[in-house]
Amino acid sequence: MTAVRILVLVVGIVVLLGTANSVLTVLIVPRTATGLVLYPVLVVRVAFRRAAQLTRTYEAKDRILAVAEPVALVVLLISWLSMTMVGFTLVNWGIGTGSIATAFSEAGSSVFTLGFTTSHTEGSRVVDFVAAGTGMVLVALQIAYLPTLYSAYNRRETLVTLLESRAGSPAWGPELLIRHQLVGTIDNLSSLFAEWERWAADVAESHSTYPSLLYLRSPRAQNSWIVSLIAVMDAAALNLAMDPVGAPIEARMCIRMGFTCLRDIAQATRIPFDPDPDPDQPIALGESVFNEAYDRLVAVGLTASRSTPEAWAHFRGWRVNYEAVAYDIAYRLDAPPAKWTGPRRQFREEIMEPLRPVDRQPSSAPPDPTRIATEHHRGDEGSRP
């Protein structure tokens, strides 16, 4: 065995070990993978983001971005198989298997368990057995990976879709409170906040372990998990800020679990954040914007035991815990540009108003006061531009 073949053998072993480490960190170890492991995924994301920048409308951008992460996942799986092929090709040639073409043919035959090419030396047979086992294990892990990923995705999207009728599309915190007040279901907020507390715990575990879930967009273009979470936390913070005695205790728990979820994701994706922010420090959301929402909430009859300045101080104290991280995540994910969710890379100045269904009533039926109130509220609001 010449020095060149020995060097190639060592390189092949290093490639195989690096591929094995990549597979283990992404598919098996419950930790976030970093570094060169995700380079193929990052390349695909950047390419689709650049393509989305060439379009003008939100719907066109969303259609392109929605395909990015599924393609990235397929590319990642293909890259593992390709690197495994390269590694065993180098190992085969390094131990003396004919030409590079022969070594490649034998590696492919073994990895994909086809068996049409094999050498007659003892060393190459051992490599063939190892390659065949590696190929089967790799394919089996990939088959198990996608259902796990999409199971977590489906759990996440269930509550996001349910929130559409409660908080508009895209979701907005004040809208959630307004709708519950108008239809007389404000007492149901406690169960909603409790559900979203559990949802946030699930997302914290699954999305920090499998970051690809962060980039899988909702089936409906106006929906987004990060926008929905911000809306629910804003609704809870508004409720606590305006009427701390009447607000359900679940509102506090929802906010706490919500910003814990965001911080877990921030740690996994290396987004810097302040773990103990000062409640008096300024936030990006302006006081005048809050005052406008406060007035609208009072106008529909929501209880407010605090004045506007007092409520603003307490709302700011709650929101400072999650605003910066939430805005950063929404920016990186190119989430729908909903109200109170910060700036976007793809959608510069566009802000989407919550979509509301058209209120149609049968002409022969007596008027429904609840639906009239909803229609009146929508008339004041306007529709999405």
C-alpha positions as MATLAB code, in Angstrom:
seq = 'MTAVRILVLVVGIVVLLGTANSVLTVLIVPRTATGLVLYPVLVVRVAFRRAAQLTRTYEAKDRILAVAEPVALVVLLISWLSMTMVGFTLVNWGIGTGSIATAFSEAGSSVFTLGFTTSHTEGSRVVDFVAAGTGMVLVALQIAYLPTLYSAYNRRETLVTLLESRAGSPAWGPELLIRHQLVGTIDNLSSLFAEWERWAADVAESHSTYPSLLYLRSPRAQNSWIVSLIAVMDAAALNLAMDPVGAPIEARMCIRMGFTCLRDIAQATRIPFDPDPDPDQPIALGESVFNEAYDRLVAVGLTASRSTPEAWAHFRGWRVNYEAVAYDIAYRLDAPPAKWTGPRRQFREEIMEPLRPVDRQPSSAPPDPTRIATEHHRGDEGSRP';
ca = [
       0.000    0.000    0.000;
       1.551    3.262   -1.139;
       1.684    6.452    0.891;
      -0.885    8.037   -1.426;
      -3.359    5.229   -0.891;
      -2.831    5.392    2.876;
      -3.535    9.124    2.811;
      -6.682    8.583    0.737;
      -7.793    5.844    3.156;
      -7.389    8.208    6.103;
      -9.316   10.947    4.281;
     -12.119    8.495    3.516;
     -12.365    7.450    7.171;
     -12.473   11.115    8.219;
     -15.286   11.804    5.717;
     -17.276    8.842    7.043;
     -16.766    9.870   10.654;
     -17.799   13.456    9.844;
     -20.946   12.223    8.075;
     -21.779    9.920   11.002;
     -21.377   12.839   13.406;
     -23.676   14.966   11.244;
     -26.366   12.277   11.157;
     -26.140   11.663   14.903;
     -26.333   15.336   15.873;
     -29.275   16.073   13.568;
     -31.370   12.912   13.864;
     -30.558   11.245   17.173;
     -28.916   13.496   19.753;
     -31.535   15.869   21.285;
     -29.357   18.915   20.727;
     -29.181   21.561   18.024;
     -26.700   20.841   15.243;
     -24.336   23.646   14.229;
     -21.393   24.318   11.934;
     -20.674   22.566    8.628;
     -23.374   20.004    9.395;
     -26.065   22.436    8.230;
     -24.137   24.062    5.385;
     -26.319   22.470    2.629;
     -29.450   23.680    4.440;
     -28.103   27.215    4.799;
     -27.227   27.370    1.099;
     -30.768   26.355    0.099;
     -32.357   28.866    2.486;
     -30.252   31.725    1.132;
     -31.014   30.754   -2.473;
     -34.780   30.715   -1.900;
     -34.635   33.947    0.072;
     -32.860   35.655   -2.830;
     -35.467   34.294   -5.222;
     -38.277   35.603   -3.008;
     -36.743   39.080   -3.077;
     -37.333   39.198   -6.836;
     -41.114   39.077   -6.378;
     -43.321   42.000   -5.373;
     -46.394   40.637   -3.595;
     -46.557   38.952   -0.217;
     -48.388   35.929   -1.648;
     -45.655   35.321   -4.245;
     -42.906   35.619   -1.646;
     -44.722   33.254    0.685;
     -45.140   30.620   -2.026;
     -41.391   30.614   -2.664;
     -40.402   30.625    1.000;
     -42.857   27.815    1.781;
     -40.902   25.457   -0.484;
     -37.472   26.405    0.877;
     -37.305   24.243    4.003;
     -38.757   21.046    2.465;
     -36.174   21.358   -0.311;
     -33.460   22.023    2.274;
     -34.402   18.858    4.158;
     -34.248   16.761    0.987;
     -30.876   18.289    0.099;
     -29.591   17.478    3.595;
     -30.627   13.831    3.267;
     -29.087   13.598   -0.198;
     -25.871   15.176    1.061;
     -25.532   12.478    3.732;
     -25.896    9.712    1.154;
     -23.461   11.472   -1.176;
     -20.825   11.944    1.523;
     -21.240    8.294    2.559;
     -20.623    7.264   -1.048;
     -17.558    9.490   -1.269;
     -16.163    8.172    2.009;
     -16.481    4.505    1.065;
     -15.132    5.209   -2.418;
     -11.975    6.673   -0.877;
     -11.705    3.792    1.594;
     -12.099    1.196   -1.177;
      -9.447    2.819   -3.331;
      -7.177    3.307   -0.330;
      -7.131   -0.419    0.499;
      -6.189   -1.271   -3.084;
      -9.435   -1.709   -5.023;
      -8.527   -1.108   -8.679;
      -9.291    2.325  -10.100;
     -11.343    5.129   -8.623;
     -14.231    4.190  -10.937;
     -14.171    0.611   -9.667;
     -13.992    1.807   -6.061;
     -16.974    4.111   -6.657;
     -18.997    1.352   -8.286;
     -18.290   -0.994   -5.372;
     -19.161    1.691   -2.806;
     -22.485    2.428   -4.512;
     -23.294   -1.254   -4.854;
     -22.689   -1.769   -1.128;
     -24.294    1.396    0.281;
     -27.493    0.824   -1.673;
     -27.292   -2.969   -1.028;
     -27.442   -3.762   -4.753;
     -24.574   -6.266   -4.723;
     -23.669   -6.034   -8.405;
     -20.009   -5.171   -7.735;
     -17.638   -6.725   -5.215;
     -13.940   -7.377   -4.783;
     -12.352  -10.656   -3.748;
      -9.958   -9.379   -1.118;
     -10.719   -9.838    2.570;
     -10.342   -6.148    3.342;
     -12.754   -5.026    0.645;
     -15.386   -7.539    1.776;
     -15.271   -6.113    5.291;
     -15.698   -2.623    3.855;
     -18.628   -3.855    1.739;
     -20.403   -5.251    4.805;
     -19.844   -2.031    6.740;
     -21.038    0.057    3.788;
     -24.185   -2.050    3.364;
     -25.012   -1.745    7.071;
     -24.344    1.993    7.004;
     -26.611    2.483    4.007;
     -29.513    0.599    5.588;
     -29.172    2.422    8.914;
     -28.929    5.808    7.197;
     -32.035    5.227    5.089;
     -33.948    3.895    8.116;
     -33.060    6.974   10.182;
     -34.118    9.272    7.362;
     -37.443    7.454    7.017;
     -38.076    7.880   10.753;
     -36.920   11.523   10.798;
     -39.530   13.102    8.530;
     -42.618   11.655   10.298;
     -41.211   12.860   13.625;
     -40.677   16.309   12.156;
     -44.123   16.590   10.628;
     -45.824   15.206   13.718;
     -44.413   18.128   15.717;
     -45.370   20.461   12.857;
     -48.985   19.268   12.889;
     -49.254   19.704   16.662;
     -47.987   23.249   16.306;
     -50.296   24.216   13.467;
     -53.486   22.974   15.127;
     -53.653   25.831   17.650;
     -52.303   28.321   15.101;
     -55.234   27.511   12.807;
     -57.730   27.611   15.677;
     -56.489   31.074   16.614;
     -57.484   32.447   13.204;
     -61.157   32.789   14.206;
     -60.204   34.300   17.571;
     -57.459   36.786   16.678;
     -57.719   37.398   12.942;
     -55.344   36.418   10.167;
     -52.567   37.305   10.691;
     -53.143   37.222   14.436;
     -53.005   40.410   16.518;
     -53.172   40.637   20.310;
     -55.754   43.455   20.700;
     -57.922   41.780   18.070;
     -58.059   38.639   20.197;
     -59.404   40.573   23.178;
     -61.799   42.615   21.054;
     -63.405   39.553   19.482;
     -63.804   37.765   22.803;
     -65.365   40.864   24.342;
     -67.761   41.440   21.455;
     -69.132   37.896   21.437;
     -69.266   37.611   25.235;
     -66.593   34.934   25.642;
     -64.061   36.956   27.616;
     -64.307   34.378   30.441;
     -62.937   31.734   28.051;
     -59.564   33.456   27.920;
     -58.315   31.412   30.858;
     -58.651   28.150   28.910;
     -57.100   29.724   25.813;
     -54.069   30.968   27.750;
     -53.703   27.542   29.405;
     -53.722   25.829   26.005;
     -51.085   28.187   24.679;
     -48.935   27.649   27.761;
     -48.821   23.918   26.961;
     -48.339   24.691   23.263;
     -45.333   26.909   24.064;
     -43.772   24.133   26.164;
     -44.153   21.687   23.270;
     -42.699   24.143   20.757;
     -39.787   24.969   23.071;
     -38.757   21.304   23.173;
     -39.393   20.344   19.551;
     -38.176   23.498   17.795;
     -34.967   23.833   19.796;
     -34.172   20.179   19.009;
     -35.196   20.303   15.335;
     -34.615   23.894   14.119;
     -35.941   23.028   10.660;
     -39.412   23.252   12.215;
     -38.862   26.980   12.699;
     -38.722   27.515    8.935;
     -41.676   25.310    7.964;
     -44.373   27.857    7.156;
     -48.077   27.491    7.908;
     -50.368   26.070    5.208;
     -52.215   29.398    5.059;
     -50.114   32.309    3.905;
     -51.329   34.773    6.558;
     -50.730   32.419    9.473;
     -47.464   31.964   11.344;
     -46.529   30.258   14.604;
     -44.315   33.147   15.771;
     -46.923   35.799   14.892;
     -49.594   33.776   16.700;
     -47.439   33.397   19.805;
     -46.714   37.132   19.891;
     -50.444   37.860   19.539;
     -51.421   35.561   22.415;
     -48.676   36.942   24.667;
     -49.663   40.514   23.785;
     -53.303   39.719   24.587;
     -52.277   38.250   27.937;
     -50.046   41.245   28.693;
     -52.811   43.688   27.752;
     -55.298   41.860   29.924;
     -52.925   41.927   32.907;
     -51.921   45.540   32.323;
     -55.472   46.885   32.019;
     -57.236   44.810   34.668;
     -54.795   42.844   36.875;
     -57.527   41.722   39.287;
     -59.933   40.466   36.648;
     -57.301   38.905   34.379;
     -56.978   35.102   34.700;
     -53.888   33.704   36.412;
     -53.311   31.633   33.258;
     -52.328   34.863   31.493;
     -49.203   35.152   33.654;
     -48.302   31.509   33.104;
     -48.818   31.857   29.354;
     -46.479   34.845   29.101;
     -43.834   33.175   31.248;
     -43.884   29.947   29.236;
     -44.041   31.978   26.034;
     -40.864   33.930   26.635;
     -39.194   30.794   28.017;
     -40.011   29.104   24.707;
     -38.585   32.010   22.722;
     -35.409   32.055   24.816;
     -34.895   28.310   24.384;
     -35.170   28.766   20.627;
     -32.862   31.800   20.785;
     -30.219   29.754   22.591;
     -30.534   26.953   20.045;
     -30.197   29.347   17.102;
     -27.613   31.603   18.762;
     -29.787   34.710   18.963;
     -28.484   37.014   21.721;
     -30.948   38.138   24.389;
     -31.044   39.700   27.839;
     -32.074   36.997   30.355;
     -33.109   39.563   32.978;
     -34.338   42.749   31.251;
     -35.198   45.887   33.208;
     -39.007   46.357   33.157;
     -38.486   50.130   32.818;
     -36.325   49.937   29.705;
     -37.894   51.124   26.427;
     -39.417   48.743   23.907;
     -39.795   48.986   20.142;
     -43.576   49.253   20.253;
     -44.539   52.902   20.640;
     -46.657   54.227   23.501;
     -49.004   55.983   21.079;
     -49.709   52.663   19.339;
     -50.520   51.091   22.701;
     -52.767   54.020   23.637;
     -54.751   53.575   20.446;
     -55.278   49.871   21.196;
     -56.203   50.699   24.814;
     -58.886   53.143   23.669;
     -60.344   50.628   21.250;
     -60.475   47.926   23.910;
     -62.237   50.267   26.324;
     -64.643   51.301   23.554;
     -65.848   47.716   23.086;
     -66.406   47.344   26.832;
     -63.283   45.589   28.078;
     -62.757   46.251   31.781;
     -59.899   48.658   32.536;
     -59.087   49.284   36.195;
     -55.888   51.164   35.343;
     -55.471   54.439   33.489;
     -53.727   54.505   30.131;
     -50.293   55.599   31.508;
     -50.421   53.001   34.287;
     -51.473   50.254   31.912;
     -48.701   51.229   29.471;
     -46.036   50.972   32.179;
     -47.175   47.483   33.152;
     -47.635   46.337   29.540;
     -44.107   47.505   28.737;
     -42.847   45.614   31.802;
     -44.371   42.403   30.448;
     -43.415   42.884   26.806;
     -39.768   43.683   27.495;
     -39.346   39.995   28.382;
     -40.129   38.739   24.903;
     -40.286   41.558   22.352;
     -36.638   41.631   21.201;
     -36.319   37.867   20.789;
     -39.731   37.565   19.130;
     -38.928   40.351   16.661;
     -35.568   38.764   15.813;
     -37.126   35.356   15.165;
     -39.937   36.858   13.062;
     -37.326   38.773   11.040;
     -35.204   35.690   10.401;
     -38.188   33.560    9.438;
     -39.672   36.227    7.131;
     -42.973   35.786    8.963;
     -46.100   37.602    7.705;
     -45.744   41.327    8.488;
     -48.491   41.421   11.092;
     -49.125   44.329   13.454;
     -46.943   44.568   16.563;
     -44.426   41.975   15.270;
     -41.516   44.160   14.197;
     -39.738   44.772   10.872;
     -39.154   42.246    8.094;
     -36.360   41.521    5.656;
     -38.673   40.554    2.781;
     -41.611   42.857    3.515;
     -40.074   46.241    4.223;
     -42.903   48.676    4.945;
     -45.893   46.381    4.523;
     -48.140   45.780    7.544;
     -51.029   43.344    7.220;
     -54.292   44.078    8.998;
     -56.130   41.051   10.442;
     -58.491   39.527    7.888;
     -62.083   39.286    9.024;
     -64.858   37.227    7.410;
     -67.685   39.081    5.688;
     -70.744   39.180    7.964;
     -73.791   38.021    5.991;
     -77.140   37.440    7.718;
     -80.402   36.064    6.318;
     -82.774   38.912    5.496;
     -85.795   37.109    6.959;
     -84.166   36.410   10.367;
     -84.198   38.883   13.284;
     -80.903   40.743   13.761;
     -78.201   39.106   15.889;
     -76.789   41.791   18.253;
     -73.467   39.985   18.525;
     -72.997   39.850   14.770;
     -74.026   43.478   14.395;
     -71.398   44.443   16.948;
     -68.800   42.448   15.074;
     -69.810   44.020   11.776;
     -69.695   47.496   13.313;
     -66.250   46.802   14.699;
     -65.055   45.601   11.327;
     -66.384   48.717    9.690;
     -64.313   50.842   12.043;
     -61.251   48.722   11.424;
     -61.269   48.438    7.683;
     -59.774   45.495    5.814;
     -56.312   44.430    4.870;
     -54.810   46.597    2.154;
];
